[in-house]
């Protein structure tokens, strides 16, 4: 792994950068949706090479933020609990 603090190698997989993937999957989403999905992508993209389970928990947190926002927006009531 190259030691580049700005563009670490774990942000490129099979010739595709994480940034390019985020741009593609967030196209057409509103600001908050794009923010959450971008972070989910970033943390799941790098989890094995950087912070392991900690990154998976961060990804889950952003996914939970988005789920909660969507439930509120669409009037969906759920009794959901998450555990670490």
Beta strands, then each sheet from edge to edge (+ up, - down):
strand 1: 12-13
strand 2: 16-17
sheet 1: 1+ 2-
end
